[in-house]
Amino acid sequence: MLQIGDITLRSRLIVGTGKYPDFATMVAAIDASGADLVTVAIRRVQLEAKGGVMSHLDLSKLKLLPNTAGCYTAEDAVLTARLAREALGTNLVKLEVIGDPRTLFPDNEETLRAAKILLADGFVVLPYIGDDPIMCQKLQDAGCPAVMPLASPIGSGQGIANPGKIELIRESVSVPVIVDAGVGTASDAALAMELGVDGVLMNTAIAGARDPVAMATAMKLAVQAGRLAFKAGRIPMRAHASASSPQEGVLSFAGE
């Protein structure tokens, strides 16, 4: 279980609804992922369109996480979040304020400014931000119930670019840390979880795979395995070999 404020999730994997080749594949992949929280890009979909994304999601099983993707200012993000609340009836929002259209890196300062406005307006804000421990602390202190640092640029598939910074973020805040953006394959998801984060959010890694349904299954298992490995505690890394069998009491044979 993953607890984010008052929200309880069965799965630590959160998935998106965009970029799939068709809605049937999207539905099958979401089901295979085991996710119970899915993101919807408010500015990029027609929520009330007949036969659109919303008509294919089983809201008896899934919670919606509308996001402000495509916003470049705090004002645009706040407006988009309010429209999402009106349309979907949820105070939950994944806050994205992009600072650079080429890299799609978030504007951390605008994100913090938008977060403060939305929190004061009763939203449950999950901010997508750079891998900056100080900004994560500021967002936590502002009232965000989780922080979502990027692993690497959105859709890049580069995996965890700065594992050390993700670990620092985990040590710096007490709210859940959800790695968002840049995951490319199952080993990336497992590594993120082994670093001690609480969850992983992804879209392109699944939707853009050759077989999205198979990749969704792989991601589900990777997140579960990574979490279990983190809780189990890995052995220390050593500079030299360490025999698996004890050396004391080894039998010696005649003539040796």
N, C-alpha and C positions, 0 to 999 in steps of 0.2 A: 504494500500500500504506500502511496505517496500523498502526503498531506500538504496542501498549499493553502494556508489560511483556513477557511472553513470548508474547503473543497477536498474531498477524498477521492483519489484515483486508484483503480486496481492496478493499472500499468504505469511503469516509469518511462514508457515510450509515448511520445506525442507526435502525431503525424499531420501532414498537410493534405489539402484536397486539390491542389493545382498540378498542372503539367502532365497529367495522365493521358494516355492515348484515347481513352474513352471512359464513360462513367461506369461501365461494368467492371473494367479493370480497377478503377478507383475503389469501388465498393468491395471487391474481392481482396484487394491489397490492405485496405483498412481492417477488414475482418481478420486477415492473416496476421496482421501486426499485433493484434490483441489490444490496441490502443482504445481508450475510452474518452480521450480528449482530442479533438481535431481542430485545426486552424482553418479559418475561412478569410480570404482577403477581401475586405469590404469594398475597396475601390476598384477591384478587378473582376468582380462577378455581379451579375444581376440577381439579387437575392430572391426576388419574386417572379423571376422568369419561369414560365412553364417548361418543365423538363430540364431545369437548371440544376446546379449543385445541390441546393437545399432539398429538392424533391427526391434525391437519391440517398440522403442520409437518414439512417434510422435513429431518430432522436430519443427513442425509448432506451437505446443502448449507449448513445454517444452524447458527450457534452461539447458545446461549441466554444471555441476560443477565437472570436473575431480579431483580426489584426489590422493595423494601420499601415500596411505595406504600401509604398508609393508616396508617402508623405515626406516632405523635406523641411517642414517647419513645425514648431510646437502647435501653432494655431491650426494647421491642417490636420494634425494628428488628433487634437482635441475634438475638432468638428467631426472627423471620421468616426471616432469612438462614440460620440453622442448619437450619430446616425445609426451606428451598429446597435446600440442599446435600444433605440426606438424600434428598429426593424426586427431584432432578434430577442428582445426582452431579457438581456443578460448584462450584468455589470462587469463581467469578466472581459479583459482586453489584453491582447499582446501588443505592447506599445513599440512601434518602430518609427524612428525619425532618422532618415538617411541623410548623411552629410556629403556624400560624393557619389554621383551617378555612375562613375566608372567602376569603382571597387565595391560600391554599395555598403561601405563601412558606415556604421551608425554615428550620428552626431550626439555624443554623450551629453553635452551641455543642454542641447535642445530637448533631449530625452528626459533629463532630470526636470527641466522646466515644465514640460508637458505632464510628467508624472505627478508633480505637485498639484497641478490644476485638476487633473482627473481624480486623484485621491481625495481632494477636498470636495469633489462632486459625487463621491460615493462609489467610484469604480474600484475594482480589484485589478491592480495594474501589474502585469508581468512584462518587464522591460527587456528588450533586445538591445544589448550594448557591446562595446568592445571589451576585451579581456583586461579590464582595469580594476584592480582590487579597491582602489580608493573610491571610484565612482560606484562600485557595487555597495560599498559601505554607505555612501550618501543616499543611494536609492533605498537601501534597507532602512536607514534612519528616517527617510521621508515617509515610510509606511508601506513600501512594496513587500508583498508576502513571499516573493521569490525574485531571483535575478537570473538573466539568461545571457551569459557571455558567449560571444561567437568562438567557435573552434578555429575557423579560418573563413575567408570570404564566402558569402552566400552562393550556393550552387557550385563552388569550386571543386569539391570532392578532395580537397587537400588533407583532410583529417585534422588532428589536433596539432596546430602549428606551434603552440607554446604550452606544453604540458605543465611546466613549472608555474606559469601564471595562473592556470586553472587551479592548481593545488593551492596557490596563495589566496585565490578568491575563496576557495572552500574553507581555508583557515581564517579568513577575514570576516566572514559573515555567519550568522546563525540561521538565516532563512534558507530554504532549499535553493540549490544551484542547478540550473538546467542548461546544459550545453546546447547551443542553438547555432546552426549554420556551419557548413563546411564538411560535415560527415560524408564520406564517400562509399564506405563498405562496412561490413559487419565488424571487422577488427577495429575500426575507428570508434564505433559505438562501445565495444567492449573496453577499449582503452579509456575512454571517457569515464565509464562507470568504475573502472579500477582505480582511477584517480580520486574517487570518493564523491563525485557529483551525485545528485539525487535523481536526475533524469536526463533524457536526451530528446531534443525536438529535431525533426527532419522532414523534408519533402522531396527534394530533387533526387537524393540518393535512392529512394524507393521508386518514385514516379518515373525517373529517367533510366532506370535499370533495364536491361534487355528483357528480364522477366520480373516485373514489379511485384507480383504475388510471392514468388520465391524469395526475392530480396526482403520483402516485408517479414516473412517468416524468419529469415536469417537475422534480421535486426532485432526481432523480438527475443530470439534465443541469445543473441550477443549481449543485449542489455541485461537479461537475467543472469547470464554467466558472469559478466563483468561485476555486477552487484554482489553476487555470491563470492567471487574471488576477493573483492575488497573487504567484505565482512570476514572472510576466512583469514586474511592476512598473509601476504606473500613473504617468502623467505628473504633475508637481506641479500643484496648483491655483494659478491666477493671478488677480489682481484685474482684469486687463485682457486683451484679446484678444492672441493670438499667431498671426501668419499661418502657414498651413501651408506656403506657398511662400516661399523666401528673397527678401528685397527687393534684395539686392546683384545687380548685373548685369541689372536689369530693362531691357528694350529701351525706348527712347524713340522716338516717331514725329515726323516732321517737322511743324512747326507747334505742338508742345507747348511 
